[in-house]
Amino acid sequence: MMSPDAWQKSSFSGGGQGDACVEVAPRHSRIAIRDSKNPARGILSVPATAFAAFVGELKRSQGRQE
């Protein structure tokens, strides 16, 4: 199990207590993804390069460039 400090919440977590989102954490050359409302339910792990491409495409589709 990864330490709680390893997980980072989405910047789009919303109002309230900010728990309606996903969390990500680096895990070697992969990115672990979990539901912040129910972290014990499971973790999805994807290659870091695929996650970076996914996030980049989301930003482009929202009209935001880095």
PyMOL commands that place a pseudoatom at each C-alpha (Angstrom):
pseudoatom trace, name=CA, resn=MET, resi=1, chain=A, elem=C, hetatm=0, pos=[0.000, 0.000, 0.000]
pseudoatom trace, name=CA, resn=MET, resi=2, chain=A, elem=C, hetatm=0, pos=[1.300, 3.456, -0.867]
pseudoatom trace, name=CA, resn=SER, resi=3, chain=A, elem=C, hetatm=0, pos=[1.556, 6.136, 1.768]
pseudoatom trace, name=CA, resn=PRO, resi=4, chain=A, elem=C, hetatm=0, pos=[-1.200, 8.774, 1.807]
pseudoatom trace, name=CA, resn=ASP, resi=5, chain=A, elem=C, hetatm=0, pos=[1.411, 11.400, 0.910]
pseudoatom trace, name=CA, resn=ALA, resi=6, chain=A, elem=C, hetatm=0, pos=[2.012, 9.737, -2.457]
pseudoatom trace, name=CA, resn=TRP, resi=7, chain=A, elem=C, hetatm=0, pos=[-1.538, 10.427, -3.696]
pseudoatom trace, name=CA, resn=GLN, resi=8, chain=A, elem=C, hetatm=0, pos=[-2.440, 13.726, -5.349]
pseudoatom trace, name=CA, resn=LYS, resi=9, chain=A, elem=C, hetatm=0, pos=[-6.037, 14.824, -5.880]
pseudoatom trace, name=CA, resn=SER, resi=10, chain=A, elem=C, hetatm=0, pos=[-7.256, 16.281, -9.111]
pseudoatom trace, name=CA, resn=SER, resi=11, chain=A, elem=C, hetatm=0, pos=[-7.330, 20.065, -9.323]
pseudoatom trace, name=CA, resn=PHE, resi=12, chain=A, elem=C, hetatm=0, pos=[-10.944, 19.633, -10.501]
pseudoatom trace, name=CA, resn=SER, resi=13, chain=A, elem=C, hetatm=0, pos=[-12.068, 17.984, -7.267]
pseudoatom trace, name=CA, resn=GLY, resi=14, chain=A, elem=C, hetatm=0, pos=[-14.868, 20.498, -6.821]
pseudoatom trace, name=CA, resn=GLY, resi=15, chain=A, elem=C, hetatm=0, pos=[-16.272, 22.223, -3.804]
pseudoatom trace, name=CA, resn=GLY, resi=16, chain=A, elem=C, hetatm=0, pos=[-17.256, 20.830, -0.469]
pseudoatom trace, name=CA, resn=GLN, resi=17, chain=A, elem=C, hetatm=0, pos=[-14.635, 18.624, 1.031]
pseudoatom trace, name=CA, resn=GLY, resi=18, chain=A, elem=C, hetatm=0, pos=[-12.989, 18.025, -2.328]
pseudoatom trace, name=CA, resn=ASP, resi=19, chain=A, elem=C, hetatm=0, pos=[-13.498, 14.285, -2.281]
pseudoatom trace, name=CA, resn=ALA, resi=20, chain=A, elem=C, hetatm=0, pos=[-15.451, 13.903, -5.535]
pseudoatom trace, name=CA, resn=CYS, resi=21, chain=A, elem=C, hetatm=0, pos=[-12.479, 13.188, -7.731]
pseudoatom trace, name=CA, resn=VAL, resi=22, chain=A, elem=C, hetatm=0, pos=[-9.712, 10.844, -8.680]
pseudoatom trace, name=CA, resn=GLU, resi=23, chain=A, elem=C, hetatm=0, pos=[-6.267, 10.657, -7.149]
pseudoatom trace, name=CA, resn=VAL, resi=24, chain=A, elem=C, hetatm=0, pos=[-3.014, 9.759, -8.867]
pseudoatom trace, name=CA, resn=ALA, resi=25, chain=A, elem=C, hetatm=0, pos=[0.356, 8.615, -7.579]
pseudoatom trace, name=CA, resn=PRO, resi=26, chain=A, elem=C, hetatm=0, pos=[3.649, 7.741, -9.262]
pseudoatom trace, name=CA, resn=ARG, resi=27, chain=A, elem=C, hetatm=0, pos=[4.529, 4.070, -9.070]
pseudoatom trace, name=CA, resn=HIS, resi=28, chain=A, elem=C, hetatm=0, pos=[7.867, 3.296, -10.748]
pseudoatom trace, name=CA, resn=SER, resi=29, chain=A, elem=C, hetatm=0, pos=[7.307, 3.898, -14.497]
pseudoatom trace, name=CA, resn=ARG, resi=30, chain=A, elem=C, hetatm=0, pos=[3.535, 3.780, -14.081]
pseudoatom trace, name=CA, resn=ILE, resi=31, chain=A, elem=C, hetatm=0, pos=[0.789, 6.020, -12.685]
pseudoatom trace, name=CA, resn=ALA, resi=32, chain=A, elem=C, hetatm=0, pos=[-1.672, 4.617, -10.157]
pseudoatom trace, name=CA, resn=ILE, resi=33, chain=A, elem=C, hetatm=0, pos=[-5.226, 6.006, -10.281]
pseudoatom trace, name=CA, resn=ARG, resi=34, chain=A, elem=C, hetatm=0, pos=[-7.977, 5.553, -7.685]
pseudoatom trace, name=CA, resn=ASP, resi=35, chain=A, elem=C, hetatm=0, pos=[-11.374, 6.947, -6.708]
pseudoatom trace, name=CA, resn=SER, resi=36, chain=A, elem=C, hetatm=0, pos=[-10.882, 9.361, -3.814]
pseudoatom trace, name=CA, resn=LYS, resi=37, chain=A, elem=C, hetatm=0, pos=[-14.346, 8.602, -2.419]
pseudoatom trace, name=CA, resn=ASN, resi=38, chain=A, elem=C, hetatm=0, pos=[-13.598, 4.889, -2.163]
pseudoatom trace, name=CA, resn=PRO, resi=39, chain=A, elem=C, hetatm=0, pos=[-9.825, 4.298, -2.287]
pseudoatom trace, name=CA, resn=ALA, resi=40, chain=A, elem=C, hetatm=0, pos=[-10.055, 0.712, -1.009]
pseudoatom trace, name=CA, resn=ARG, resi=41, chain=A, elem=C, hetatm=0, pos=[-12.139, -0.320, -4.011]
pseudoatom trace, name=CA, resn=GLY, resi=42, chain=A, elem=C, hetatm=0, pos=[-9.157, -0.705, -6.292]
pseudoatom trace, name=CA, resn=ILE, resi=43, chain=A, elem=C, hetatm=0, pos=[-6.353, 0.936, -8.216]
pseudoatom trace, name=CA, resn=LEU, resi=44, chain=A, elem=C, hetatm=0, pos=[-5.874, 1.267, -11.953]
pseudoatom trace, name=CA, resn=SER, resi=45, chain=A, elem=C, hetatm=0, pos=[-2.239, 1.379, -13.054]
pseudoatom trace, name=CA, resn=VAL, resi=46, chain=A, elem=C, hetatm=0, pos=[-1.186, 2.682, -16.475]
pseudoatom trace, name=CA, resn=PRO, resi=47, chain=A, elem=C, hetatm=0, pos=[2.186, 3.438, -18.093]
pseudoatom trace, name=CA, resn=ALA, resi=48, chain=A, elem=C, hetatm=0, pos=[3.368, 6.957, -17.238]
pseudoatom trace, name=CA, resn=THR, resi=49, chain=A, elem=C, hetatm=0, pos=[3.810, 7.789, -20.933]
pseudoatom trace, name=CA, resn=ALA, resi=50, chain=A, elem=C, hetatm=0, pos=[0.202, 6.805, -21.708]
pseudoatom trace, name=CA, resn=PHE, resi=51, chain=A, elem=C, hetatm=0, pos=[-1.068, 8.867, -18.763]
pseudoatom trace, name=CA, resn=ALA, resi=52, chain=A, elem=C, hetatm=0, pos=[0.937, 11.898, -19.908]
pseudoatom trace, name=CA, resn=ALA, resi=53, chain=A, elem=C, hetatm=0, pos=[-0.526, 11.581, -23.412]
pseudoatom trace, name=CA, resn=PHE, resi=54, chain=A, elem=C, hetatm=0, pos=[-4.037, 11.274, -21.954]
pseudoatom trace, name=CA, resn=VAL, resi=55, chain=A, elem=C, hetatm=0, pos=[-3.639, 14.380, -19.770]
pseudoatom trace, name=CA, resn=GLY, resi=56, chain=A, elem=C, hetatm=0, pos=[-2.098, 16.296, -22.684]
pseudoatom trace, name=CA, resn=GLU, resi=57, chain=A, elem=C, hetatm=0, pos=[-5.072, 15.456, -24.890]
pseudoatom trace, name=CA, resn=LEU, resi=58, chain=A, elem=C, hetatm=0, pos=[-7.511, 16.522, -22.161]
pseudoatom trace, name=CA, resn=LYS, resi=59, chain=A, elem=C, hetatm=0, pos=[-5.738, 19.867, -21.870]
pseudoatom trace, name=CA, resn=ARG, resi=60, chain=A, elem=C, hetatm=0, pos=[-5.768, 20.368, -25.645]
pseudoatom trace, name=CA, resn=SER, resi=61, chain=A, elem=C, hetatm=0, pos=[-9.464, 19.522, -25.832]
pseudoatom trace, name=CA, resn=GLN, resi=62, chain=A, elem=C, hetatm=0, pos=[-10.139, 22.120, -23.122]
pseudoatom trace, name=CA, resn=GLY, resi=63, chain=A, elem=C, hetatm=0, pos=[-8.151, 24.725, -25.054]
pseudoatom trace, name=CA, resn=ARG, resi=64, chain=A, elem=C, hetatm=0, pos=[-5.343, 24.898, -22.498]
pseudoatom trace, name=CA, resn=GLN, resi=65, chain=A, elem=C, hetatm=0, pos=[-1.777, 24.505, -23.605]
pseudoatom trace, name=CA, resn=GLU, resi=66, chain=A, elem=C, hetatm=0, pos=[1.228, 24.114, -21.340]
for i in range(1, 66): cmd.bond("trace and resi %d" % i, "trace and resi %d" % (i + 1))
show_as sticks, trace
zoom trace
